Amino acid sequence: MLTLSDIDISSRPLFQSHLGGLPVSYYNFSNIFMWRHAMHYKYALVEGALCLFSQYRSEPPFVFFPQVYDSERFKAVIDTLS
C-alpha cells in the first residue's frame, strides 16, 4: 500500500533533490509548500520517483511525477500506482 506524506518544511531537501533541476517554477518547493493546504498536496516516493498528489475541491485527484523520463520507469510508477 502506498503511504502519502504531508508536505512540511522538513520535506524541502527531498523536493529540491528531485525537482531542483526542473525549469518550471510551478513545481518548485516554495510554490508547492505555499499551496499545500489549498491544493491538498501529499507526496510519496514511488519506484524512486517523487510523486506529488493533489485534489482541488471537487476535481478528480491529480498525480504528477516530473522526473520520470524513460518508458520503463514510467511503466513501473504506473504499475505501482494502479
C-alpha positions as CSV (number, residue, x, y, z in Angstrom):
1,M,0.0,0.0,0.0
2,L,1.2,3.5,-0.9
3,T,1.8,5.8,2.1
4,L,1.2,9.5,1.3
5,S,3.1,12.1,3.4
6,D,2.2,15.7,4.3
7,I,4.4,18.4,3.0
8,D,6.2,20.4,5.6
9,I,9.4,22.4,5.8
10,S,11.4,19.3,6.5
11,S,10.4,18.0,3.1
12,R,12.4,20.7,1.3
13,P,15.7,18.8,0.8
14,L,13.8,15.8,-0.6
15,F,11.9,18.1,-3.1
16,Q,15.0,20.0,-4.0
17,S,16.9,16.8,-4.8
18,H,14.1,15.6,-7.0
19,L,12.7,18.8,-8.5
20,G,15.7,21.1,-8.3
21,G,16.6,20.8,-12.0
22,L,13.1,21.5,-13.4
23,P,12.9,24.8,-15.2
24,V,9.2,25.1,-14.3
25,S,8.6,27.3,-11.2
26,Y,5.1,25.8,-10.7
27,Y,6.8,22.7,-9.3
28,N,9.4,24.2,-7.1
29,F,9.3,23.6,-3.4
30,S,8.3,27.1,-2.4
31,N,5.3,27.1,-4.6
32,I,4.2,23.6,-3.6
33,F,4.7,24.5,0.1
34,M,2.7,27.7,-0.2
35,W,-0.2,26.0,-1.8
36,R,-0.1,22.7,0.1
37,H,-3.3,23.3,2.1
38,A,-5.4,24.8,-0.7
39,M,-4.4,22.1,-3.2
40,H,-4.3,19.3,-0.6
41,Y,-0.8,18.2,-1.7
42,K,0.7,15.0,-0.4
43,Y,3.7,13.1,-1.7
44,A,5.3,9.7,-1.9
45,L,8.4,8.1,-3.3
46,V,7.3,5.5,-5.9
47,E,10.0,3.5,-7.6
48,G,12.5,6.2,-6.6
49,A,10.4,8.9,-8.2
50,L,8.9,11.8,-6.2
51,C,5.1,11.7,-6.9
52,L,3.0,14.7,-6.0
53,F,-0.7,14.1,-5.3
54,S,-3.3,16.8,-5.3
55,Q,-7.0,17.1,-5.1
56,Y,-8.5,20.6,-5.5
57,R,-12.1,21.0,-4.3
58,S,-14.3,18.5,-6.2
59,E,-11.8,18.0,-9.1
60,P,-10.5,14.5,-9.7
61,P,-7.2,13.6,-8.0
62,F,-4.1,14.5,-9.9
63,V,-0.7,12.8,-9.7
64,F,2.5,14.4,-11.0
65,F,5.8,12.7,-11.3
66,P,8.2,15.0,-13.1
67,Q,11.5,13.1,-13.1
68,V,10.2,10.0,-14.9
69,Y,11.7,10.3,-18.4
70,D,12.2,6.8,-19.6
71,S,9.4,4.4,-20.6
72,E,10.5,1.6,-18.2
73,R,10.5,3.8,-15.2
74,F,7.2,5.4,-16.3
75,K,5.7,1.9,-16.5
76,A,7.0,0.9,-13.1
77,V,5.5,4.0,-11.5
78,I,2.1,3.5,-13.2
79,D,2.1,-0.2,-12.2
80,T,2.8,0.7,-8.6
81,L,0.1,3.4,-8.6
82,S,-2.5,1.1,-10.2
